[in-house]
Amino acid sequence: MAADAWERPQFEASLHAVSDNTRAAYRRDLAGFVEWAERRGLDGPAQVDRKVLRRYVAYLGSRGYARATVARRAAGLRRYFRWLSRSGTLAAPVGFAFQSAIRPYHLAGTHARLVPHHTPGRPVAADPARTPWRRRTDRGTRPAYCRV
Protein backbone atom coordinates (compact mmCIF):
# COMPACT_ATOMS: atom_id res chain seq x y z
CA MET A 1 0.00 0.00 0.00
CA ALA A 2 1.49 3.28 -1.05
CA ALA A 3 1.25 6.01 1.55
CA ASP A 4 0.26 8.54 -1.12
CA ALA A 5 -2.33 6.36 -2.89
CA TRP A 6 -5.23 8.16 -1.22
CA GLU A 7 -3.71 11.63 -1.84
CA ARG A 8 -4.82 12.91 1.54
CA PRO A 9 -2.29 15.78 1.87
CA GLN A 10 -3.18 17.07 -1.59
CA PHE A 11 -6.90 16.91 -0.79
CA GLU A 12 -6.39 18.79 2.45
CA ALA A 13 -4.35 21.43 0.63
CA SER A 14 -7.25 21.89 -1.80
CA LEU A 15 -9.56 22.87 1.08
CA HIS A 16 -8.37 26.46 1.20
CA ALA A 17 -11.86 28.01 1.11
CA VAL A 18 -13.25 26.25 4.20
CA SER A 19 -12.87 26.96 7.88
CA ASP A 20 -10.24 25.29 10.02
CA ASN A 21 -12.89 23.22 11.80
CA THR A 22 -14.32 21.96 8.51
CA ARG A 23 -10.84 21.10 7.26
CA ALA A 24 -10.11 19.18 10.47
CA ALA A 25 -13.44 17.34 10.26
CA TYR A 26 -12.80 16.35 6.62
CA ARG A 27 -9.30 15.17 7.55
CA ARG A 28 -10.64 12.99 10.39
CA ASP A 29 -13.51 11.67 8.31
CA LEU A 30 -11.26 10.76 5.40
CA ALA A 31 -8.73 9.13 7.74
CA GLY A 32 -11.54 7.03 9.23
CA PHE A 33 -12.75 5.98 5.80
CA VAL A 34 -9.22 5.14 4.60
CA GLU A 35 -8.59 3.04 7.70
CA TRP A 36 -11.88 1.20 7.19
CA ALA A 37 -11.19 0.67 3.47
CA GLU A 38 -7.65 -0.59 4.02
CA ARG A 39 -8.91 -3.14 6.56
CA ARG A 40 -11.05 -4.47 3.71
CA GLY A 41 -8.10 -4.72 1.36
CA LEU A 42 -8.66 -1.58 -0.73
CA ASP A 43 -5.36 0.03 -1.69
CA GLY A 44 -6.58 3.33 -3.08
CA PRO A 45 -9.54 5.36 -4.28
CA ALA A 46 -9.54 3.65 -7.69
CA GLN A 47 -10.94 0.52 -6.02
CA VAL A 48 -13.81 2.38 -4.36
CA ASP A 49 -17.22 2.35 -5.97
CA ARG A 50 -20.67 3.42 -4.88
CA LYS A 51 -21.33 0.05 -3.25
CA VAL A 52 -18.25 0.45 -1.04
CA LEU A 53 -19.39 3.90 0.02
CA ARG A 54 -22.86 2.60 0.87
CA ARG A 55 -21.30 -0.19 2.94
CA TYR A 56 -19.25 2.38 4.82
CA VAL A 57 -22.35 4.42 5.63
CA ALA A 58 -24.08 1.24 6.81
CA TYR A 59 -21.05 0.47 8.97
CA LEU A 60 -21.23 3.93 10.54
CA GLY A 61 -24.92 3.44 11.23
CA SER A 62 -24.29 0.08 12.86
CA ARG A 63 -21.67 1.70 15.13
CA GLY A 64 -24.34 3.97 16.59
CA TYR A 65 -23.22 7.30 15.15
CA ALA A 66 -25.82 10.06 15.06
CA ARG A 67 -27.55 10.69 11.74
CA ALA A 68 -26.00 14.14 11.49
CA THR A 69 -22.52 12.66 11.97
CA VAL A 70 -23.08 10.05 9.28
CA ALA A 71 -24.44 12.69 6.92
CA ARG A 72 -21.43 14.95 7.54
CA ARG A 73 -19.01 12.10 6.89
CA ALA A 74 -20.84 11.23 3.67
CA ALA A 75 -20.64 14.89 2.58
CA GLY A 76 -16.90 14.88 3.21
CA LEU A 77 -16.46 11.74 1.13
CA ARG A 78 -18.52 13.22 -1.71
CA ARG A 79 -16.27 16.25 -1.70
CA TYR A 80 -13.14 14.07 -1.63
CA PHE A 81 -14.24 11.94 -4.59
CA ARG A 82 -15.37 15.03 -6.49
CA TRP A 83 -11.90 16.49 -5.96
CA LEU A 84 -10.27 13.25 -7.15
CA SER A 85 -12.38 13.37 -10.29
CA ARG A 86 -11.57 17.03 -10.99
CA SER A 87 -7.85 16.47 -10.40
CA GLY A 88 -7.81 13.58 -12.90
CA THR A 89 -7.01 10.81 -10.41
CA LEU A 90 -10.34 9.10 -11.03
CA ALA A 91 -11.94 8.81 -14.44
CA ALA A 92 -15.52 8.64 -13.15
CA PRO A 93 -16.86 10.63 -10.19
CA VAL A 94 -17.75 7.94 -7.66
CA GLY A 95 -19.21 10.19 -5.00
CA PHE A 96 -21.58 12.27 -7.14
CA ALA A 97 -24.43 9.77 -7.12
CA PHE A 98 -23.65 8.67 -3.59
CA GLN A 99 -26.09 9.72 -0.92
CA SER A 100 -26.19 8.59 2.64
CA ALA A 101 -29.11 6.42 3.55
CA ILE A 102 -30.07 8.89 6.23
CA ARG A 103 -33.58 10.20 6.11
CA PRO A 104 -34.02 13.81 7.18
CA TYR A 105 -35.73 14.70 10.42
CA HIS A 106 -39.33 15.64 9.94
CA LEU A 107 -42.56 15.99 11.84
CA ALA A 108 -44.32 13.05 10.27
CA GLY A 109 -48.06 13.34 10.73
CA THR A 110 -47.91 16.08 13.34
CA HIS A 111 -48.69 18.97 10.99
CA ALA A 112 -52.31 17.88 10.76
CA ARG A 113 -52.70 18.32 14.53
CA LEU A 114 -51.06 21.75 14.79
CA VAL A 115 -53.26 24.72 15.52
CA PRO A 116 -52.56 28.17 13.99
CA HIS A 117 -51.40 30.76 16.52
CA HIS A 118 -54.21 33.21 15.81
CA THR A 119 -56.94 30.69 16.70
CA PRO A 120 -55.89 28.83 19.85
CA GLY A 121 -58.10 25.91 20.69
CA ARG A 122 -59.75 25.70 17.28
CA PRO A 123 -59.14 22.68 15.08
CA VAL A 124 -57.23 23.09 11.85
CA ALA A 125 -59.46 23.74 8.88
CA ALA A 126 -60.04 20.76 6.61
CA ASP A 127 -59.28 22.83 3.52
CA PRO A 128 -55.49 23.48 3.34
CA ALA A 129 -56.05 26.60 1.24
CA ARG A 130 -58.00 28.22 4.11
CA THR A 131 -55.24 27.64 6.66
CA PRO A 132 -52.93 30.70 6.60
CA TRP A 133 -49.74 28.98 7.77
CA ARG A 134 -49.86 26.47 4.94
CA ARG A 135 -48.87 27.29 1.42
CA ARG A 136 -49.37 25.27 -1.69
CA THR A 137 -46.29 24.13 -3.57
CA ASP A 138 -45.46 21.40 -6.01
CA ARG A 139 -44.51 19.26 -3.00
CA GLY A 140 -47.97 19.36 -1.48
CA THR A 141 -49.59 21.36 1.26
CA ARG A 142 -47.32 20.59 4.21
CA PRO A 143 -46.32 23.65 6.23
CA ALA A 144 -43.05 25.25 5.22
CA TYR A 145 -41.43 24.41 8.57
CA CYS A 146 -42.14 20.69 8.06
CA ARG A 147 -40.23 20.53 4.77
CA VAL A 148 -36.66 19.38 4.87
C-alpha positions in Angstrom: 0.0 0.0 0.0 1.5 3.3 -1.0 1.2 6.0 1.6 0.3 8.5 -1.1 -2.3 6.4 -2.9 -5.2 8.2 -1.2 -3.7 11.6 -1.8 -4.8 12.9 1.5 -2.3 15.8 1.9 -3.2 17.1 -1.6 -6.9 16.9 -0.8 -6.4 18.8 2.5 -4.4 21.4 0.6 -7.3 21.9 -1.8 -9.6 22.9 1.1 -8.4 26.5 1.2 -11.9 28.0 1.1 -13.2 26.3 4.2 -12.9 27.0 7.9 -10.2 25.3 10.0 -12.9 23.2 11.8 -14.3 22.0 8.5 -10.8 21.1 7.3 -10.1 19.2 10.5 -13.4 17.3 10.3 -12.8 16.4 6.6 -9.3 15.2 7.6 -10.6 13.0 10.4 -13.5 11.7 8.3 -11.3 10.8 5.4 -8.7 9.1 7.7 -11.5 7.0 9.2 -12.7 6.0 5.8 -9.2 5.1 4.6 -8.6 3.0 7.7 -11.9 1.2 7.2 -11.2 0.7 3.5 -7.7 -0.6 4.0 -8.9 -3.1 6.6 -11.0 -4.5 3.7 -8.1 -4.7 1.4 -8.7 -1.6 -0.7 -5.4 0.0 -1.7 -6.6 3.3 -3.1 -9.5 5.4 -4.3 -9.5 3.6 -7.7 -10.9 0.5 -6.0 -13.8 2.4 -4.4 -17.2 2.4 -6.0 -20.7 3.4 -4.9 -21.3 0.1 -3.3 -18.3 0.4 -1.0 -19.4 3.9 0.0 -22.9 2.6 0.9 -21.3 -0.2 2.9 -19.2 2.4 4.8 -22.4 4.4 5.6 -24.1 1.2 6.8 -21.0 0.5 9.0 -21.2 3.9 10.5 -24.9 3.4 11.2 -24.3 0.1 12.9 -21.7 1.7 15.1 -24.3 4.0 16.6 -23.2 7.3 15.2 -25.8 10.1 15.1 -27.5 10.7 11.7 -26.0 14.1 11.5 -22.5 12.7 12.0 -23.1 10.1 9.3 -24.4 12.7 6.9 -21.4 14.9 7.5 -19.0 12.1 6.9 -20.8 11.2 3.7 -20.6 14.9 2.6 -16.9 14.9 3.2 -16.5 11.7 1.1 -18.5 13.2 -1.7 -16.3 16.3 -1.7 -13.1 14.1 -1.6 -14.2 11.9 -4.6 -15.4 15.0 -6.5 -11.9 16.5 -6.0 -10.3 13.2 -7.2 -12.4 13.4 -10.3 -11.6 17.0 -11.0 -7.9 16.5 -10.4 -7.8 13.6 -12.9 -7.0 10.8 -10.4 -10.3 9.1 -11.0 -11.9 8.8 -14.4 -15.5 8.6 -13.2 -16.9 10.6 -10.2 -17.7 7.9 -7.7 -19.2 10.2 -5.0 -21.6 12.3 -7.1 -24.4 9.8 -7.1 -23.6 8.7 -3.6 -26.1 9.7 -0.9 -26.2 8.6 2.6 -29.1 6.4 3.6 -30.1 8.9 6.2 -33.6 10.2 6.1 -34.0 13.8 7.2 -35.7 14.7 10.4 -39.3 15.6 9.9 -42.6 16.0 11.8 -44.3 13.0 10.3 -48.1 13.3 10.7 -47.9 16.1 13.3 -48.7 19.0 11.0 -52.3 17.9 10.8 -52.7 18.3 14.5 -51.1 21.7 14.8 -53.3 24.7 15.5 -52.6 28.2 14.0 -51.4 30.8 16.5 -54.2 33.2 15.8 -56.9 30.7 16.7 -55.9 28.8 19.9 -58.1 25.9 20.7 -59.8 25.7 17.3 -59.1 22.7 15.1 -57.2 23.1 11.8 -59.5 23.7 8.9 -60.0 20.8 6.6 -59.3 22.8 3.5 -55.5 23.5 3.3 -56.0 26.6 1.2 -58.0 28.2 4.1 -55.2 27.6 6.7 -52.9 30.7 6.6 -49.7 29.0 7.8 -49.9 26.5 4.9 -48.9 27.3 1.4 -49.4 25.3 -1.7 -46.3 24.1 -3.6 -45.5 21.4 -6.0 -44.5 19.3 -3.0 -48.0 19.4 -1.5 -49.6 21.4 1.3 -47.3 20.6 4.2 -46.3 23.6 6.2 -43.0 25.2 5.2 -41.4 24.4 8.6 -42.1 20.7 8.1 -40.2 20.5 4.8 -36.7 19.4 4.9 
